[in-house]
Amino acid sequence: MGFFMDGLDAEAYDRQYSDRELVKRIVSYFRPQLPRMVIVATAVVLTAGVDVLLPIIISRSLDTLQNDPASANLLLITSLITVVASLSWVFNMLRQWLSAEAVGNVVLNLREDAVDAITERDLSFYDTFPSGKIVSRVTSDTAAFAQVVVLTIDLMSRILLVGFLLIYLATVSTKLTLVLVTISPFVMGAALGFRKIARDWVTQSRRVLAEVSNHIQETVSGIGVAKTFRQESTIYDEFLDVNNRSYKINLRTGFTFSSIFPILNVIIGFGTAGLLYVGGKTVLSGSLSAGDWYLFIQGMALFWFPLTSIASFWSQFQLGLAAGERVFAIMDAENKVVQTANHVLDQVRGDIRFEHVDFWYNENETVLKNFSLHIQTGETLALVGHTGSGKSSITKLIARFYEFQGGKILVDGHDIRTLSLTDYRRFLGIVSQTPFLFDGTVMDNIRYGSPEATEQEAERAAQAVGGGDWIKSLPQGLHTAVGERGSSLSMGQRQLVALARVLLQNPSIFILDEATASIDPLTETLIQEGLDTVMDNRTSIVVAHRLSTIKNADRIIVLREGEIIEEGSHEDLLAQGGHYAELYNTYFRHQSLEYIEASGELIA
Amino acid sequence: MKSEFTVANAYRYNRSSPVRWIASHLWRHKFFLMFSVVCWLSAYASFSTLQVIIGRAADEVLNPSSDNALLFIALTAIGVSLMDSMSSLTGAFLLETLGKRFQRDAREELYISLLSKSQVFHDRQRTGDIMARATEDMTGLSDMVIPGFIFIFDSCIGIVMPLLFIASIKVDLLLVPLVFLVIYVFVVRNYVRRLNPVIARQRDQFGVMNAGLEESISGIEIVKASAQEAFERLKFRQNARQFKDYFVQQGRIESRYLPLLMYGIAFGLMFLHCMSLYRQDELSIANIIAVMGLFGVWRFPVFISIFSWSLMENGLNSARRILTIINAETDLDENATGYAGELRGEITFEAVSFGYEDGMVLEDISFHIKPGQTVAIVGQTGSGKSTLTELVNRTYDATAGRILIDGVDVRDWNLDALRSHISKIEQDIFLFSRTIAENIAFGAPDASQELIEQAAKEAQAHQFILSFKDGYQTKIGERGVTLSGGQRQRIALARAFLSNPRILILDDSTSAIDSATEDEIQKAIKRAQQGRTVLLITHRLSQIRWADRILVVDQGKLVASGSHEELLHSSPHYRRIFARYDAALPDIESEALEVYMPSEEVI
């Protein structure tokens, strides 16, 4: 019943496709599967035809048997039934097999295209949309969309079956067909009404299940606290409450679902009784044969099921189309970063020039306005300022993760917009605040940016960071698995791995967004030593949060609201007593030795 | 079995095997089960009777007896189908209740067992795994009952009942159905054996594909920065292709579902049998209609039985997984009869080692802490410093050596008495999704608002709590109220102050973004140190600098111990930390001092 509640949350990149556009798009994915689809459709029609044939053969045989027993060829009749049943199986086999292939191929193509498209997107796209939603569009929505094919075929087969039956029955006896048709709306109505009620109940069931899950999740995560404070029985009582509520609501939902078939059966029971009576009278009056009458009774069974399911198929069909629309929308989302040329550089020295750059993430908040800055080859530049002053934005523009709206950025004199991004970024080494590691070993992660490097080279890079002391504390050295997103390493260790990764890559420009998370003093020391190695002889741009980093920088740029208001060395700037001095007192003072020494008297 | 938490009068289930466990749960509600079987019998009896009635109607049509006979038959048909519906409705309701009760009871049982397990157990379990047991596997259990049992009833009764009716018409006619059944069982078993592994592989592959893509997207910045988009695309393509192969494989197996063909052939043979009996005048047309109708009843149970088997298997697997957790041995127990005196806060480690089979975490650690001292523990991640503190409140038990609190081995303490005097503030501070006041009063639910505020003030939390719109009634984790690490830590400190422990273990790794917050945190921690023993794992140099004693741990060994000044003289490890501050370091005295000497430490 999952399809009842599948979310239709809209995102900014969602768009309304016209039906014509949507159909065109869909057709382009299905065209390669056309031969399979044609065979499947044919098989569906034939299966429906054959299924109808079976009761007809039996009823005709019964008539012959009754009226002229001698002429009936039993073996012929039996082989006919057997052949029909076999054909039905063969057609069904073709249908299932080929539609699995068709669906599989469509989903695969769609997924590949979607992933190709999203990996081309710039970072503003990823900032805006949570990764979970992107993933579900690529994996779940594509599957839901492909169900449209199956559903179309199923729906067709059911409508055909009902259609064939009705047409044939009408030629035999209009009167009985009318009885059958009269009951149909009641059956459909009951099925639809049930859907409406069930939808509400299911929503409530899901909500209460989420509540139970949350409670247990919280208990398991907080079990340490509960045990420390010996509060197990309190949370147990709360659990009982939630669990009982969940039981009651689930039971109610279960009752609703259980009642649908018995209710439909009652309606169908009336139908059967009606046909028994009316049909019997008609046979008695001589205008209908016993065989035809049998056909009607059998026909009813074949007739009801497709009728009740058509109602639910329709909404599934719509959901499938909507899913398709969501997949296309994510493929068609537009890139903001646009390169005007594709120049490949042999070498990057690391001379960076911002010329009157304007930049904003969204139009209401300008981050950089008419911003100019020249970073020289080999320079270590520290950026300091309050949150939102534009420090990180500068580094992101150098990495060309975002598009800027005015001015120019030049790298070694080349307009950044004319560079081949894949090539240019090979010259960049970036360590973010919370370094991301891929599931795999430490070694895999060090080599991530330079897959062509040998293990020895990677090991040398690792040893160069903090004298290699951090490797000893890893259980399996460089072959330690880092876990999902590096979760089995501490934040400090992840930074050390990221530094080794950059060192192996040997970039011309090093960009560091310093961690704000605190790291144990020993590891912190190793990181600082590692940074000294990485920054040596390399253009380095650091969003600084560490006192030691700013002290070591060649130049400190003090930013406020996207403007450079002071620059110079730590001592000079501190002596000036300007914005830097204020920043120092706010963010860096407590990292100084003086503070540490004085803290003994701080409280008392 | 050892347990840290028990519920009085809990219903006892048989936990010796999954099947017995399921049976004992069902036995608890046995009347529901028995009555529902009765309902299902009645439903199938009605349904089969309907086929007979249809046959009788045919008889009536061919050999009319009276004017009203047909009307009577029609009315009987309505009555019978009402009977059918009512029976199956009641039966379903009963099973529904049984299934949901099973789910509720089993979840409660699991929950109690989770509470009773030691921290060691919880550390080794991933939250996701336990969540899967508590939700998906519970659904697996209830699905086994409903619709699983319905399918089973349908399969059993739905197959047997028509057979009985057919036999009552003509025993000879059982030939074809029985032969069909025997072949069917073998064919289906074979089919399921081929299909299930493919479905499982496909499901796993979907997980792999999803997780891989999720990873690429979460790490997109590094992917782009390293220009590895093509590599990530290739990785996804391989995963997606593999998934498609399994998907098509499943379709191929399903498309060759033989029972469908067999049923068709059996239908033909059945008809042949009927016709030949008719020729021999042993069967009437009306009977043929009834028999073919009855054999038609089989269509449904024969196909549904596949699902019933997989639902049973699924339920059994769920039960097995749930039982594994419930039956997992926990290594600690409440030790209700143990020592339960006042606790002063003296801690002694005597040659303590701790480790798992695959390696030692701590080796031969000895030290002594006087009541009221503050001891900072310094070491790299993975050096074992957290584990060291976890031995004190018996989160774990040492594998060798002894830990004495006030001279009494922790294993001889009453667990409740021991833990109620030891408070621990974790690195990842856990707060419940309740109000701030409730969180602070978590260990002392009866505390007055005044006391709560008092504790918050001492923890330097009062100010920022009042800055929230709802103050102390602010619910944590709701509508954008997110607390910074420093704020969470101060709430945890307030929580600890209120329960006033003799020993406080503080795993402090929060970072203050600004100096003002740092001042607040410093004050709160300083306050916490007053009048109690404090074990401090901290990243704050100022806290380390001013601790009464510093323990330096490296790869599970205690490599140095002493005050700040002493260590600056003696420990290269410790000196390295301060080297990057341009502080003038004293000369290192002797390499020999680096090795820890227990004789010095024992008072």
Interface residues (C-beta under 8 A of the other chain):
Chain A: L54 I58 S61 L62 L65 Q66 P69 A72 L74 L75 I77 T78 S79 L80 I81 T82 V84 A85 S86 S88 W89 N92 M93 L94 R95 Q96 W97 S99 A100 E101 V103 G104 N105 V107 L108 R111 E112 V115 D116 I118 T119 E120 L123 Y126 S131 G132 I134 V135 V138 T139 L209 V212 S213 N214 I216 Q217 E218 T219 V220 S221 G222 I223 G224 V225 A226 K227 T228 F229 R230 Q231 E232 S233 T234 I235 Y236 F239 L240 N243 N244 S246 Y247 N250 L251 G254 F255 S258 S259 F261 P262 I263 N265 V266 I268 G269 F270 T272 A273 G274 L276 Y277 G279 G280 K281 V283 L284 A290 W293 Y294 I297 Q298 A301 A399 F401 L421 T422 D423 R425 R426 L428 G429 I430 S432 P435 F436 L437 F438 D439 Y448 G449 P451 W470 K472 S473 L474 P475 E484 R485 L489 S490 G492 Q493 Q505 T516 A517 S518 I519 D520 P521 L522 T523 E524 T525 Q528 S548 N585 T586 Y587 F588 R589 H590 S592 L593 Y595 I596 E597 S599 G600 L602 I603 A604
Chain B: E4 F5 V7 L50 I53 I54 A57 A58 E60 V61 L62 P64 L70 L71 I73 A74 L75 A77 I78 V80 S81 L82 D84 S85 M86 S88 L89 A92 F93 L95 E96 T97 G99 K100 R101 Q103 R104 R107 E108 Y111 I112 L114 L115 Q119 H122 Q125 T127 I130 M131 A134 T135 S142 I146 F206 M209 N210 A211 L213 E214 E215 S216 I217 S218 G219 I220 E221 I222 V223 K224 A225 S226 A227 Q228 E229 F231 E232 R233 F236 R237 A240 R241 F243 K244 D245 F247 V248 Q250 G251 R252 E254 S255 R256 L260 L261 Y263 G264 I265 F267 G268 L269 F271 L272 M275 S276 Y278 R279 I285 I288 I289 M292 G293 G296 G359 V378 G379 Q380 T381 G382 S383 N393 T395 D416 R419 S420 I422 S423 K424 E426 F430 F432 S433 F442 G443 P445 R495 S499 S509 T510 S511 A512 I513 D514 S515 A516 E518 D519 Q522 K523 K526 R527 H539 R540 L541 S542 Q543 I544 R545 W546 Q555 H573 R576 I577 A579 R580 Y581 D582 A583
